[in-house]
């Protein structure tokens, strides 16, 4: 994609010579005053929080990660600082009377005085084999996700308020610029050993576009030398080229839909920056893979606020409506535009996990018209990513193939989600609050990552394992159903000689057929995770208007799983329920299990929807 442009060596000729203007400057009073009373009041409210001061970032908070595996001790005040600064900057731009200027200066000074802009959880993750130090080394700067994001926030402070800051003291903007160069821009240009650059590793993920987008934002606002800027953009495009080589042709984000903001959305940030700086001459929006990346969240949308949440993904992710709308606009995808519009007009852009200045500005200044959402397809196949989805009789079912070596992987081959009229019935647990264990060699001791807590069976008590060698292959996938070969999804200890899982569409719902062949007699336990407690009768589990029928004689048990994790509570407040069905294979060592999901009298309103 970008290689052709870079090979020609004419990137500098494509770049505009005009001063960079990503958003209306503070002097454009008409644009800032046009934001509207409600938005202005909200910005003032958030900006006024900064007038009370900024939280401390003590060394002991940084140490909490290595001492106790606690990320939140440092991250909560870290992100609070940046949120306060961001909103103080914007509140001053709106009011333009100097009321928030001291708060902006305090915030800038606090951030410039930090030993590192890197999170405690990312300290020492620059390259393979690097040692995780308990405290940061100021003389060895690393760029993680939030060092780059911090840099962009500070660059926007200079873009909007440099003249005001210089009236107090030119040393403020000089100090900010120095920190941006030393901590981010120079390492970005000089280092090759940061893993997310793709120079020493090929298994890239959202880190690459997320960091690159913020670095591009920063250099465009700081660098006026066209050759230096051209060199920086060329280096950024080289990293993006390597990232795109990792993404499958169907555009699937294996990290999960919740990471689309920082994967596909950050890729869009990069594409938009170079598109605008080149007056549209750097345009790859019609490339099929680029278009498919944009459409992934549209594919993953179940209904309302719910999305597929395989791997480390929230069932109710906070997607960026403006980014989805703009991606759809650039690629000509009207359904994606409509989804983005619906999210944007729910006001979701005011909810933040980590403060992102460019995303908030885009939501403020992009005109997103109300649009009617488009109908969803009855069948969807992402063969490269390994997800197959069906809309049938008012239900949405998505089933997972692929492998167990994905980014943010869970051991979930053959697992499936089932929603009825937009509400979760059979679920994936998805994501929980990150700790030191999340990305350690003890990751698969976490309950939400293990196959025993997904909608797949245990074979002789053996679970699926992590690694690309554990696979599920779609032998067939069409409008009538999907057939998965799961014989390589389990380790040899499971004693499997064959395992296929078929999901068929029927007149009344769905039929799940598992054919399992074992080397000897085995206990097999089917597991199903319910959002609500199912009621059990002989050979049946009922919840809502749906009935799940299974072979009689199986030992059925329901276990309540109280939800106490803060992040999981956001998706599934209350409790979840784990149904287990136990069966011992006969002397033939073959188990054929059929699960029928049906309702007797489906309302016509939902038929074939």
C-alpha positions in Angstrom: 0.0 0.0 0.0 2.4 2.6 1.2 5.5 0.9 -0.2 4.8 2.2 -3.7 4.7 5.8 -2.4 7.8 5.4 -0.3 9.7 3.6 -3.1 9.2 6.6 -5.4 10.9 8.9 -2.9 8.5 11.7 -3.7 6.7 11.9 -0.4 7.9 15.4 0.3 6.3 16.6 -3.0 2.9 15.4 -1.9 2.9 17.3 1.4 1.2 20.7 1.6 3.4 23.7 2.4 0.7 25.5 4.3 0.7 25.7 8.1 -1.0 22.7 9.7 -4.4 23.4 11.0 -6.1 20.2 12.3 -8.8 22.1 14.1 -10.0 25.7 14.4 -7.4 27.7 16.4 -8.6 29.5 19.5 -8.7 32.8 17.5 -11.5 31.4 15.4 -14.1 32.5 17.8 -17.0 31.6 15.5 -16.1 27.9 15.4 -15.7 27.6 19.2 -18.8 29.6 20.0 -20.8 27.4 17.6 -20.3 24.3 19.8 -23.6 24.9 21.5 -24.7 25.7 25.0 -25.0 22.1 26.2 -21.5 21.2 25.0 -20.0 24.4 26.3 -21.6 23.9 29.7 -20.2 20.3 29.8 -16.7 21.5 28.9 -16.8 24.2 31.6 -17.9 21.7 34.2 -15.1 19.4 33.3 -12.6 22.2 33.0 -13.5 23.6 36.4 -12.5 20.3 38.0 -8.9 21.2 37.1 -9.1 24.4 39.1 -8.9 22.3 42.3 -5.5 20.9 41.3 -3.9 17.8 39.9 -3.3 14.4 41.7 0.1 13.2 42.8 1.9 10.4 41.1 4.0 8.9 43.9 6.8 6.4 43.3 5.0 4.0 45.5 2.0 4.0 43.1 4.4 3.1 40.3 5.9 0.3 42.4 2.5 -1.2 43.1 2.6 -3.0 39.8 5.7 -5.0 40.5 4.9 -5.4 44.2 1.3 -6.4 44.0 0.3 -6.7 40.3 -1.8 -3.6 40.7 -2.1 -1.4 37.6 -4.9 0.8 38.9 -2.9 2.4 41.8 -0.8 4.4 39.2 -3.1 4.5 36.2 -6.1 6.1 37.9 -4.3 9.3 39.0 -2.2 9.2 35.8 -5.2 9.3 33.6 -7.0 11.8 35.9 -4.1 14.2 35.4 -4.4 14.0 31.7 -8.2 14.3 31.7 -8.1 17.4 33.8 -5.4 19.0 31.6 -7.3 18.1 28.4 -10.5 19.6 29.6 -8.8 22.7 31.0 -7.3 23.4 27.6 -10.6 23.0 25.8 -12.5 25.1 28.4 -10.0 27.9 28.0 -10.4 27.7 24.2 -14.2 28.0 24.6 -14.2 30.8 27.1 -11.0 32.6 26.1 -10.8 34.8 29.2 -7.8 33.2 31.0 -9.8 31.6 33.8 -8.4 28.2 33.1 -4.9 29.2 32.0 -3.2 28.6 35.3 -4.7 25.2 35.5 -3.4 24.5 32.0 0.1 25.6 33.1 -0.1 23.5 36.3 -1.1 20.5 34.3 1.6 21.0 31.7 4.2 21.5 34.5 3.1 18.4 36.4 3.3 16.2 33.2 6.7 17.7 32.2 8.0 16.9 35.7 7.0 13.2 35.5 10.0 10.9 35.3 8.2 8.9 32.6 5.0 9.1 30.6 5.0 5.3 30.3 2.5 3.3 32.5 4.0 1.2 35.2 2.6 -1.9 33.5 4.6 -1.1 30.3 7.9 -0.2 32.0 10.4 -2.4 30.4 8.3 -3.8 27.5 10.3 -2.1 24.8 11.8 -5.2 23.2 11.9 -9.0 23.7 13.9 -10.0 26.8 13.8 -6.5 28.3 13.6 -6.6 32.1 10.6 -5.1 33.8 12.0 -2.5 36.2 10.1 -1.4 39.3 10.8 2.3 38.6 11.4 4.2 35.3 14.8 5.2 33.9 14.6 8.8 32.7 17.7 8.4 30.6 16.2 5.6 28.6 12.9 6.9 27.3 10.4 4.4 25.9 7.3 5.2 23.9 4.2 3.2 25.0 0.6 3.9 24.1 0.1 6.6 26.6 3.5 8.3 26.3 2.5 8.9 22.7 -1.0 10.0 23.7 0.4 12.3 26.3 2.7 13.9 23.7 -0.3 14.7 21.5 -2.2 16.3 24.3 0.8 18.6 25.1 1.2 19.4 21.4 -2.4 20.5 21.3 -1.8 22.7 24.3 0.9 24.5 22.3 -1.3 24.6 19.1 -4.2 26.2 20.9 -2.6 28.3 23.6 1.1 29.0 22.9 0.6 32.7 22.6 -1.2 32.8 26.0 1.5 30.6 27.6 4.2 32.8 26.2 2.6 35.9 27.7 3.1 34.2 31.1 6.6 32.9 30.2 8.2 31.6 27.0 9.9 29.0 29.2 6.6 27.1 29.4 6.2 26.3 25.7 10.0 25.8 25.4 9.9 23.2 28.2 7.0 21.4 26.7 8.6 21.3 23.3 11.9 20.0 24.8 10.0 17.2 26.6 8.2 16.2 23.4 11.4 16.0 21.4 13.4 14.1 24.1 10.7 11.7 25.2 8.9 10.9 22.0 10.0 12.5 18.7 13.7 11.7 18.8 13.3 8.1 20.1 10.6 7.6 17.4 13.1 8.6 14.7 16.2 7.0 16.2 15.2 3.7 17.8 14.5 0.5 15.9 14.1 -1.8 19.0 10.7 -0.8 20.2 8.7 -4.0 19.4 5.6 -2.2 18.0 7.7 -0.6 15.2 7.8 -4.0 13.5 11.6 -4.0 13.0 12.3 -6.9 15.4 8.8 -8.5 15.7 6.1 -9.3 13.2 3.2 -10.0 15.7 2.0 -6.4 15.8 -1.3 -5.3 17.3 -3.2 -2.1 18.2 0.0 -0.6 19.7 1.4 0.2 16.2 -1.4 2.4 14.8 -2.3 3.8 18.3 1.2 5.1 18.9 1.9 6.1 15.3 -1.3 8.1 15.1 -0.3 10.2 18.2 3.3 10.6 17.1 2.1 11.8 13.6 -0.3 14.2 15.3 2.6 15.6 17.4 5.1 16.0 14.7 2.6 17.7 12.4 1.9 20.3 15.0 5.6 20.8 16.0 7.8 20.3 13.0 7.8 23.0 10.3 10.9 21.7 8.4 9.3 19.9 5.4 12.2 17.4 4.9 12.2 16.5 8.6 8.4 16.1 8.5 8.6 14.0 5.3 11.1 11.7 6.9 8.9 11.3 10.0 5.8 10.5 8.0 7.8 8.1 5.8 8.9 6.3 8.9 5.4 6.2 10.3 4.0 4.8 7.0 6.7 2.1 7.1 5.4 0.9 10.5 1.8 1.0 9.3 2.7 -1.1 6.3 4.1 -3.7 8.6 1.0 -3.6 10.8 -1.3 -4.0 7.8 0.6 -7.2 6.8 -0.6 -8.7 10.1 -4.3 -7.9 9.5 -6.2 -10.5 7.6 -7.8 -9.7 4.2 -11.3 -9.8 5.8 -10.3 -6.9 8.1 -10.9 -8.8 11.3 -9.4 -7.4 14.5 -8.6 -10.6 16.5 -8.1 -8.5 19.7 -11.8 -7.9 19.7 -14.3 -5.2 18.8 -13.4 -3.2 21.9 -10.0 -2.6 20.5 -11.3 -1.3 17.2 -11.1 2.3 18.4 -7.3 1.8 18.9 -6.7 -0.5 16.0 -9.0 0.3 13.1 -9.8 3.7 14.6 -6.2 4.7 15.1 -5.4 3.4 11.6 -8.0 5.9 10.4 -6.4 8.6 12.5 -3.1 8.0 10.6 -4.8 7.8 7.2 -6.7 11.0 7.8 -3.6 12.9 9.0 -1.6 12.1 5.8 -4.7 12.5 3.6 -5.3 16.0 4.9 -1.6 17.0 4.9 -1.3 15.8 1.3 -4.6 17.4 0.1 -6.0 13.9 -0.6 -3.1 12.8 -2.7 -2.2 10.1 -0.1 -5.4 8.1 -0.4 -5.7 4.3 0.1 -9.3 4.3 1.2 -10.4 2.2 -1.7 -8.1 -0.7 -0.9 -10.2 -3.7 0.0 -8.4 -4.5 3.2 -8.7 -0.9 4.4 -12.4 -1.0 3.7 -12.8 -4.3 5.5 -11.0 -3.1 8.6 -13.4 -0.2 8.8 -16.4 -2.6 8.5 -15.3 -4.9 11.3 -17.3 -3.2 14.0 -20.3 -3.1 11.8 -20.0 -6.9 11.3 -19.5 -7.4 15.1 -22.6 -5.3 16.0 -25.3 -7.5 17.4 -27.9 -5.0 18.4 -28.1 -1.8 20.4 -25.0 -1.5 22.6 -24.0 -5.2 22.2 -21.1 -6.6 20.0 -19.2 -9.8 19.6 -16.9 -10.0 22.6 -14.5 -12.9 21.8 -11.1 -12.5 23.5 -10.3 -9.5 25.6 -13.4 -7.6 24.6 -16.3 -6.0 26.3 -19.8 -7.0 25.4 -20.7 -3.3 25.6 -17.6 -1.6 24.2 -17.3 2.2 24.1 -16.9 2.6 20.3 -16.1 6.0 18.8 -19.1 7.0 16.7 -17.4 9.8 14.9 -14.5 7.5 13.8 -17.0 4.9 12.5 -19.0 7.5 10.7 -15.9 9.1 9.1 -14.4 5.7 8.1 -17.7 4.9 6.4 -17.7 8.2 4.7 -14.2 7.7 3.3 -14.9 4.2 2.1 -18.4 4.7 0.9 -20.0 2.3 3.5 -23.4 3.8 4.3 -24.2 1.2 6.9 -21.0 2.0 8.8 -21.8 5.7 8.6 -25.3 5.0 10.1 -23.9 2.9 12.9 -21.4 5.6 13.7 -24.1 8.3 13.6 -26.3 6.3 16.0 -23.4 5.9 18.5 -22.3 9.5 18.2 -25.8 10.9 18.8 -26.2 8.8 22.0 -23.4 11.1 23.4 -21.0 8.2 23.8 -18.1 10.5 22.9 -18.4 12.1 26.4 -17.5 8.8 28.1 -13.7 8.2 28.2 -11.5 5.3 29.5 -8.3 7.1 28.6 -8.3 10.8 27.7 -7.7 11.3 23.9 -7.5 14.9 22.8 -7.8 14.3 19.1 -10.8 12.1 19.5 -12.6 14.6 21.7 -11.8 17.4 19.2 -13.1 15.3 16.3 -16.3 14.6 18.1 -16.7 18.3 18.8 -16.0 19.6 15.3 -17.2 16.9 13.0 -20.7 17.3 11.7 -22.3 13.9 12.0 -25.9 13.9 10.6 -28.6 11.6 12.1 -28.9 8.6 9.8 -31.2 5.6 9.7 -29.4 2.3 10.5 -29.3 -0.2 7.7 -30.7 -3.8 7.9 -28.1 -6.4 8.9 -27.3 -9.5 6.7 -28.7 -12.9 7.6 -25.3 -14.6 7.2 -21.8 -13.2 7.6 -18.5 -15.1 7.2 -15.1 -13.8 8.1 -13.1 -16.8 6.9 -9.6 -15.3 7.6 -10.5 -14.2 11.2 -12.6 -17.3 11.8 -16.0 -15.9 12.9 -19.4 -16.9 11.4 -22.6 -15.2 12.3 -26.3 -15.7 11.7 -29.5 -13.7 12.2 -32.4 -16.0 12.3 -35.9 -15.8 13.9 -35.0 -12.7 15.9 -31.8 -14.3 17.2 -28.1 -13.5 16.5 -25.6 -16.3 16.8 -21.8 -15.9 16.3 -19.4 -18.9 16.4 -15.6 -18.8 16.7 -13.0 -20.7 14.7 -9.4 -19.5 14.1 -6.6 -20.4 16.6 -5.6 -20.0 20.2 -2.6 -17.8 19.6 -4.4 -14.6 18.8 -3.7 -11.2 20.2 -5.5 -10.9 23.6 -6.4 -14.5 23.1 -8.9 -16.6 25.0 -9.0 -20.4 24.6 -12.4 -20.4 23.0 -12.3 -22.4 19.7 -15.8 -23.5 18.8 -17.5 -21.2 21.4 -20.5 -19.2 20.4 -22.7 -16.3 21.4 -26.5 -16.3 21.2 -28.6 -13.2 21.6 -32.4 -13.1 21.5 -34.1 -9.8 20.3 -30.8 -8.0 21.1 -30.4 -9.3 24.6 -27.6 -11.7 25.7 -28.6 -15.4 26.3 -25.5 -17.5 25.9 -22.5 -15.3 26.4 -18.7 -14.9 26.3 -17.4 -13.5 29.6 -15.0 -11.2 27.7 -12.7 -8.8 29.5 -12.0 -8.1 33.1 -9.8 -5.5 34.9 -6.2 -5.9 33.8 -3.5 -6.8 36.4 0.1 -7.9 36.2 -1.2 -11.5 35.6 -3.2 -10.5 32.5 -0.2 -10.5 30.1 2.1 -12.8 32.1 2.9 -16.5 31.8 0.0 -17.1 34.2 -2.6 -15.5 31.9 -4.5 -18.8 31.4 -5.0 -19.2 35.1 -7.5 -16.3 34.8 -11.1 -17.6 34.8 -12.2 -15.5 31.8 -9.5 -16.8 29.5 -10.0 -20.5 30.0 -12.0 -22.8 27.8 -13.8 -24.3 30.9 -15.6 -20.9 31.1 -16.6 -20.8 27.4 -19.3 -22.6 25.5 -17.2 -25.6 24.6 -16.8 -29.0 26.2 -14.2 -30.4 28.6 -12.8 -33.7 27.3 -11.8 -36.0 30.2 -11.5 -32.8 32.3 -8.9 -31.4 29.8 -9.3 -27.8 28.5 -8.1 -26.2 25.3 -4.6 -24.7 25.5 -3.0 -21.5 24.2 -0.9 -21.4 21.0 -1.3 -21.2 17.3 -1.1 -24.9 17.0 -4.5 -25.2 18.6 -6.9 -24.6 15.7 -10.5 -24.7 14.6 -11.1 -25.0 10.8 -14.3 -24.3 9.1 -14.9 -27.3 6.8 -18.1 -25.7 5.6 -19.9 -22.4 6.2 -22.9 -21.1 4.3 -26.4 -19.7 4.9 -27.6 -23.0 6.4 -24.9 -23.4 9.0 -21.3 -24.0 9.8 -19.2 -27.2 10.4 -16.0 -26.8 12.4 -13.2 -29.3 12.8 -12.1 -29.0 16.4 -9.9 -32.1 16.5 -6.8 -29.9 16.8 -8.3 -27.5 19.4 -7.3 -29.7 22.4 -3.9 -31.1 23.6 -3.1 -34.8 23.3 -4.0 -35.3 26.9 -7.7 -35.0 25.9 -7.3 -38.3 24.0 -9.2 -37.0 21.0 -9.2 -38.8 17.7 -11.8 -36.5 16.1 -14.2 -33.7 17.0 -16.6 -31.8 14.8 -19.0 -29.1 15.9 -21.9 -28.3 13.5 -24.4 -25.4 14.0 -27.5 -25.7 11.8 -30.3 -23.3 11.2 -33.7 -24.9 11.6 -37.3 -23.8 11.2 -37.6 -23.2 14.9 -34.1 -22.0 15.8 -30.7 -23.7 15.8 -29.3 -27.2 16.2 -25.8 -27.8 17.7 -24.3 -31.2 16.9 -21.0 -32.3 18.4 -19.4 -35.6 17.2 -16.6 -36.5 19.5 -14.3 -39.5 19.1 -11.9 -40.4 21.9 -9.1 -42.9 22.2 -10.8 -44.4 25.3 -13.8 -44.0 27.5 -13.9 -40.4 28.7 -16.1 -38.1 30.7 -17.2 -35.2 28.6 -18.7 -32.1 30.2 -20.5 -29.6 28.0 -20.4 -26.0 29.3 -22.8 -23.2 28.6 -22.5 -19.7 30.0 -25.9 -18.0 30.5 -26.6 -14.3 31.2 -29.6 -15.2 33.2 -30.4 -18.2 35.3 -31.9 -21.0 33.2 -34.7 -23.2 34.7 -34.1 -26.9 34.3 -36.5 -29.7 33.5 -35.7 -33.2 32.2 -33.6 -32.7 29.1 -34.3 -28.9 28.9 -32.9 -25.6 30.0 -35.2 -22.6 29.5 -34.5 -18.9 29.7 -36.7 -16.1 28.3 -38.7 -17.4 25.4 -36.1 -19.9 24.3 -35.7 -23.6 25.2 -32.5 -25.5 24.9 -33.1 -29.2 24.6 -30.4 -31.8 25.2 -30.2 -35.6 25.5 -32.0 -36.9 28.6 -29.8 -38.7 31.1 -27.1 -36.1 31.2 -26.3 -34.8 34.7 -27.2 -31.1 34.5 -26.0 -28.5 37.1 -26.3 -24.7 37.2 -23.6 -22.8 39.0 -24.1 -19.1 39.9 -21.0 -16.9 39.1 -21.4 -13.6 41.0 -19.9 -10.7 39.0 -17.6 -8.7 41.2 -15.0 -7.4 38.7 -15.5 -3.7 38.1 -15.0 -4.0 34.3 -17.2 -7.0 33.9 -19.9 -5.4 36.0 -20.1 -2.7 33.3 -21.1 -5.5 30.8 -23.0 -8.0 33.0 -24.1 -6.6 36.3 -25.3 -9.1 38.9 -24.4 -12.7 38.2 -23.7 -15.1 35.4 -24.7 -18.8 35.3 -22.7 -21.8 34.2 -24.7 -24.8 33.0 -22.7 -28.1 32.8 -23.9 -31.3 31.2 -21.9 -34.4 32.0 -21.7 -37.5 29.8 -19.4 -40.6 29.7 -18.6 -42.0 26.3 -19.7 -45.5 25.6 -17.5 -48.4 24.6 -17.5 -47.1 21.0 -15.7 -44.1 22.4 -18.0 -41.9 20.3 -20.2 -39.2 21.7 -22.9 -37.5 19.6 -24.4 -34.6 21.4 -27.3 -32.6 20.0 -28.6 -29.3 21.5 -31.7 -27.8 20.0 -32.4 -24.1 20.6 -36.0 -23.3 19.7 -39.2 -21.6 20.5 -42.5 -23.2 19.5 -44.4 -20.1 18.2 -42.0 -17.5 16.9 -43.7 -14.1 16.4 -44.0 -13.2 12.8 -42.3 -9.9 13.5 -39.0 -11.8 14.1 -39.3 -14.5 11.5 -36.3 -14.6 9.0 -35.0 -11.3 10.6 
